[in-house]
Amino acid sequence: ARSDGKYHFDAETGRCLPFKYTGCGGNANNFDSKSDCYLECALSNCPVNSPPTLRPDGSAYCDREERKCPEGSYCKYGDMYGICCDIKIRGEYQCSRKDLCPFGRERELFQKNIISLSCFDPSNSTILGKSCDHQFCPLGAECHRGTYFAYCCQ
């Protein structure tokens, strides 16, 4: 990862994404690490900020025991509660994170010692960003735009 890189919480995707920090301007949505960003900002949002799946009574919250989600949705758990989200959108979102690099190049990965909160996601080690304009790729890596994310290829 780049030494001048920071992370911001992107409400559209519900993820903490890297960007190149130039030291000028900005706002409070600016974190030194991915972990700090998630601890401060990440809520139980559905992928790509899609609306929750509602029950007939209009509620969308779920838990592990009594409050189950409607058919075609799943319970995305947060720290305190879960929210019902569309299974189809989750699939599209997960596939977009696995876009392939062109011409047989490999995706640029985080160093193994960097801690991530998404440890169960095998694609987690890929460096993802919101836009190539954020210049988050390490030197020598090329940025490519996917459906929801930009990613680095070497």
C-alpha positions in Angstrom: 0.0 0.0 0.0 1.1 3.6 -0.5 2.5 5.5 2.4 0.5 8.6 1.4 -2.7 6.7 1.2 -5.8 7.2 3.4 -9.2 5.6 3.5 -12.7 7.1 3.2 -16.1 5.5 3.8 -18.0 5.4 0.5 -21.8 5.4 1.3 -22.7 4.2 -2.1 -20.9 0.9 -1.8 -20.9 0.7 2.0 -17.1 0.1 2.0 -13.9 1.8 3.2 -11.9 2.6 0.1 -8.3 4.0 -0.4 -7.4 7.3 -1.9 -4.3 9.4 -2.3 -4.1 12.0 0.4 -2.4 15.3 -0.8 -2.6 17.0 2.6 -4.9 19.9 1.5 -8.6 20.4 2.2 -10.7 17.4 3.0 -13.1 16.5 5.7 -13.6 14.1 8.6 -14.1 11.2 6.2 -10.4 10.6 6.2 -8.7 7.6 8.0 -5.2 6.3 8.4 -6.2 2.7 8.2 -9.0 0.6 6.7 -9.7 -0.8 10.2 -10.1 2.8 11.7 -12.5 3.6 8.8 -14.7 0.6 9.4 -14.8 1.0 13.1 -16.0 4.6 12.8 -18.3 4.4 9.8 -19.5 1.0 8.7 -23.1 0.3 9.6 -25.3 -2.6 8.6 -25.9 -1.3 5.1 -26.9 -3.5 2.2 -24.3 -3.9 -0.6 -23.9 -0.9 -2.9 -26.3 1.0 -0.6 -29.2 -0.9 -2.0 -32.5 -0.5 -0.1 -33.2 -3.2 2.5 -35.7 -5.9 1.8 -38.9 -5.2 3.7 -41.3 -7.6 5.4 -45.1 -7.1 4.9 -45.1 -5.1 8.1 -42.5 -2.7 6.6 -39.6 -3.7 8.9 -36.2 -4.8 7.6 -34.3 -5.7 10.8 -33.4 -9.3 11.6 -31.6 -11.3 14.2 -30.3 -14.8 14.6 -33.3 -16.2 16.5 -36.7 -14.8 15.8 -36.7 -12.2 13.1 -36.0 -13.9 9.8 -35.7 -12.3 6.4 -38.3 -12.7 3.6 -37.6 -15.2 0.8 -35.0 -13.9 -1.7 -33.1 -12.0 1.0 -30.5 -12.7 3.7 -29.7 -11.2 7.1 -26.6 -9.0 6.9 -25.4 -8.8 10.5 -23.8 -5.7 12.1 -22.6 -5.2 15.6 -26.0 -4.7 17.2 -28.5 -6.0 14.7 -29.0 -7.3 11.1 -30.8 -5.9 8.1 -32.5 -7.9 5.4 -30.8 -7.4 2.0 -31.5 -8.7 -1.5 -29.6 -11.9 -2.4 -29.4 -11.1 -6.1 -27.7 -7.7 -5.5 -25.3 -9.4 -3.1 -24.3 -11.8 -5.8 -23.8 -9.0 -8.4 -21.8 -7.0 -5.9 -19.5 -10.0 -5.0 -18.9 -10.8 -8.6 -18.0 -7.2 -9.4 -15.2 -7.5 -6.8 -13.7 -10.3 -8.8 -13.4 -8.6 -12.1 -10.3 -9.9 -14.0 -7.3 -7.9 -15.1 -6.7 -7.7 -18.8 -4.1 -9.6 -20.8 -3.4 -12.2 -18.1 -2.1 -9.6 -15.5 -2.5 -10.4 -11.8 -4.4 -8.2 -9.4 -2.3 -6.2 -7.0 -2.7 -7.5 -3.5 -2.3 -6.0 0.0 0.8 -7.2 1.9 0.0 -10.3 4.0 0.6 -8.5 7.3 -2.2 -5.9 6.8 -5.2 -6.7 9.0 -8.6 -6.7 7.3 -12.0 -7.0 9.0 -13.4 -9.0 6.0 -11.2 -12.1 6.8 -13.7 -14.6 5.4 -13.8 -13.2 1.9 -11.1 -14.9 -0.3 -11.1 -11.8 -2.6 -10.5 -9.5 0.3 -6.7 -9.1 -0.3 -7.3 -7.3 -3.6 -6.8 -3.5 -3.5 -10.1 -2.0 -4.3 -10.9 1.7 -4.7 -13.9 3.8 -5.8 -12.3 5.4 -8.9 -9.0 5.3 -10.7 -9.0 9.1 -10.2 -8.2 8.5 -6.5 -4.7 7.3 -7.5 -4.7 4.5 -4.8 -2.7 1.9 -6.8 0.9 1.3 -5.8 3.7 2.4 -8.1 4.0 0.1 -11.1 0.3 -1.1 -10.9 -2.3 -0.1 -13.4 -5.8 0.9 -12.3 -8.9 -0.6 -14.0 -12.6 0.3 -13.5 -15.0 -2.5 -12.7 -18.8 -2.4 -12.2 -18.8 -1.0 -8.7 -15.0 -0.7 -7.9 -11.7 0.2 -9.4 -8.9 -2.3 -8.8 -5.1 -2.5 -9.4 -3.3 -4.8 -11.8 0.4 -5.5 -12.0 
